[in-house]
């Protein structure tokens, strides 16, 4: 309970030093931004892994259908 009392005494003192016309995002803004950045990084990493597993075989061009059909490529690990 004394920690709560100390914080209530400290907050008005710290607030006097701040400019009342200045708005800042504060710690919560930083935490939200960091969480979004981490989520985007994890999504990009996952997307890169999933795109590596895709085997894409291009359909032959009907206008250029000639003597040799295109050889399928396989991606192995």
C-alpha positions as CSV (number, residue, x, y, z in Angstrom):
1,X,0.0,0.0,0.0
2,X,2.9,2.3,0.6
3,X,4.0,1.9,-3.0
4,X,0.6,3.2,-4.2
5,X,0.9,6.2,-1.8
6,X,4.4,6.9,-3.0
7,X,3.2,6.9,-6.6
8,X,0.3,9.2,-5.9
9,X,2.8,11.6,-4.3
10,X,5.3,11.3,-7.2
11,X,2.9,11.7,-10.1
12,X,1.9,15.3,-9.5
13,X,5.5,16.3,-8.9
14,X,6.6,14.7,-12.2
15,X,3.6,16.2,-14.0
16,X,4.6,19.7,-13.1
17,X,7.8,19.3,-15.2
18,X,5.9,18.3,-18.3
19,X,4.5,20.8,-20.8
20,X,0.7,20.6,-20.6
21,X,0.3,21.5,-24.3
22,X,2.6,18.7,-25.5
23,X,1.1,15.3,-26.3
24,X,3.3,12.2,-26.3
25,X,2.5,8.6,-27.0
26,X,4.2,7.4,-23.8
27,X,5.1,3.9,-22.8
28,X,1.8,2.4,-23.9
29,X,2.3,3.8,-27.5
30,X,5.8,2.3,-27.6
31,X,4.6,-1.1,-26.3
32,X,1.8,-1.2,-28.9
33,X,4.2,-0.2,-31.7
34,X,6.7,-2.8,-30.6
35,X,4.0,-5.5,-30.5
36,X,2.8,-4.6,-34.0
37,X,6.4,-4.6,-35.3
38,X,7.0,-8.1,-33.8
39,X,3.7,-9.4,-35.2
40,X,4.6,-8.2,-38.7
41,X,8.1,-9.7,-38.4
42,X,6.6,-13.1,-37.4
43,X,4.1,-12.9,-40.2
44,X,6.8,-12.2,-42.8
45,X,8.9,-15.0,-41.4
46,X,6.0,-17.4,-41.6
47,X,5.1,-16.2,-45.1
48,X,8.6,-16.8,-46.3
49,X,8.6,-20.3,-44.9
50,X,5.3,-21.1,-46.6
51,X,6.3,-19.6,-49.9
52,X,9.4,-21.8,-49.9
53,X,7.2,-24.9,-49.7
54,X,5.2,-24.0,-52.8
55,X,6.1,-25.8,-56.0
56,X,4.9,-23.9,-58.9
57,X,4.7,-25.4,-62.4
58,X,4.1,-22.9,-65.1
59,X,1.5,-23.9,-67.8
60,X,3.0,-24.2,-71.3
61,X,2.1,-21.4,-73.7
62,X,-0.4,-22.8,-76.2
63,X,1.0,-20.5,-79.0
64,X,4.5,-21.8,-78.5
65,X,3.6,-25.5,-78.1
66,X,6.3,-27.2,-80.0
67,X,8.2,-30.4,-80.1
68,X,9.3,-30.7,-76.5
69,X,7.0,-30.3,-73.5
70,X,8.2,-28.4,-70.5
71,X,9.9,-30.5,-67.9
72,X,8.3,-30.3,-64.4
73,X,10.6,-29.1,-61.7
74,X,10.5,-30.6,-58.2
75,X,11.8,-28.9,-55.2
76,X,13.3,-31.2,-52.7
77,X,14.7,-30.7,-49.2
